[in-house]
């Protein structure tokens, strides 16, 4: 009977070791499945957001098109201008010839006469 007890202990210990290995493997596979599930959910969320973005871009495009149509039919008046939509007068621009550095230095050295103002 001594050998039977030894075999039983051996197989019992071996079975415990195998069960521990199986439990560890199950935990590892469970972690991998959870990680995979998170990745799948992340991808699904990304696809949903991309679809929402595409829908909004289409809506924006449609609204811009409608706005362009309305603006082409209705002449918009500028409410900030009290005169309305009168054509602007052409303004005269003032321009000067560019000066070289030498001519600027000459002018800075030149002194001008001082003319006192009459007191009133």
C-alpha positions in Angstrom: 0.0 0.0 0.0 2.9 2.4 0.4 3.5 2.5 -3.3 -0.2 3.3 -3.9 -0.1 6.2 -1.5 3.0 7.5 -3.1 1.4 7.3 -6.6 -1.8 8.9 -5.2 0.2 11.8 -3.7 2.2 12.1 -6.9 -0.9 12.2 -9.1 -2.7 14.5 -6.6 0.2 17.0 -6.6 0.5 16.6 -10.4 -3.3 17.3 -10.8 -3.0 20.4 -8.6 -0.1 21.7 -10.6 -2.0 21.1 -13.8 -5.1 22.8 -12.4 -2.9 25.8 -11.4 -1.5 25.9 -14.9 -4.9 25.7 -16.4 -6.2 28.5 -14.1 -3.3 30.7 -15.1 -3.9 30.0 -18.8 -7.6 30.7 -18.3 -6.8 34.1 -16.6 -4.3 34.9 -19.4 -6.9 34.1 -22.1 -9.6 36.1 -20.2 -7.3 39.1 -20.1 -6.6 38.8 -23.9 -10.4 38.5 -24.6 -11.0 41.6 -22.5 -8.3 43.5 -24.3 -9.7 42.4 -27.6 -13.2 43.5 -26.5 -11.9 46.9 -25.6 -10.2 47.3 -28.9 -13.4 46.2 -30.8 -15.5 48.7 -28.8 -12.9 51.4 -29.5 -13.0 50.7 -33.2 -16.9 50.7 -33.1 -16.9 54.0 -31.3 -14.5 55.4 -33.9 -16.6 54.2 -36.8 -19.7 55.8 -35.1 -18.0 59.1 -34.7 -16.7 59.1 -38.3 -20.2 58.4 -39.5 -21.6 61.3 -37.4 -18.9 63.6 -38.7 -19.8 62.6 -42.3 -23.5 63.3 -41.7 -22.7 66.7 -40.2 -20.4 67.6 -43.1 -23.2 66.7 -45.5 -25.6 68.9 -43.5 -23.2 71.8 -43.5 -22.7 71.5 -47.2 -26.5 71.5 -47.8 -26.9 74.5 -45.5 -24.2 76.4 -47.4 -25.8 75.6 -50.7 -29.2 76.9 -49.4 -27.5 80.0 -48.0 -25.9 80.7 -51.4 -29.2 80.3 -53.1 -31.0 82.7 -50.7 -28.2 85.3 -51.0 -28.3 85.1 -54.8 -32.1 85.8 -54.8 -32.3 88.3 -51.9 -30.0 91.3 -52.0 -28.6 91.6 -48.4 -28.4 95.2 -47.1 -25.7 96.1 -44.6 -27.6 97.1 -41.4 -24.5 98.8 -39.9 -24.4 101.3 -42.7 -27.0 104.1 -42.3 -26.9 105.0 -46.0 -27.8 101.5 -47.1 -26.2 100.0 -50.2 -25.1 103.2 -52.0 -22.0 102.8 -54.2 -18.8 103.9 -52.5 -17.0 107.0 -53.7 -13.6 106.5 -55.2 -10.9 107.7 -52.9 -7.7 109.3 -53.9 -4.6 107.4 -52.7 -1.5 109.2 -51.6 1.9 107.7 -52.4 5.4 108.9 -52.1 8.6 108.0 -53.9 10.8 105.6 -52.0 13.8 107.2 -50.6 17.3 105.8 -50.4 19.2 105.7 -47.1 21.6 108.4 -48.4 18.9 110.9 -49.1 17.4 110.3 -45.6 20.8 110.9 -44.0 21.2 114.2 -46.0 17.8 115.4 -44.8 18.5 114.6 -41.2 21.7 116.8 -41.3 19.9 119.7 -43.0 18.7 122.4 -40.6 15.6 124.5 -41.3 15.0 128.0 -40.2 12.7 128.6 -37.3 9.8 131.0 -37.8 8.3 132.2 -34.5 4.5 132.3 -34.2 2.8 135.6 -33.6 1.1 135.8 -30.2 -2.6 136.7 -30.4 
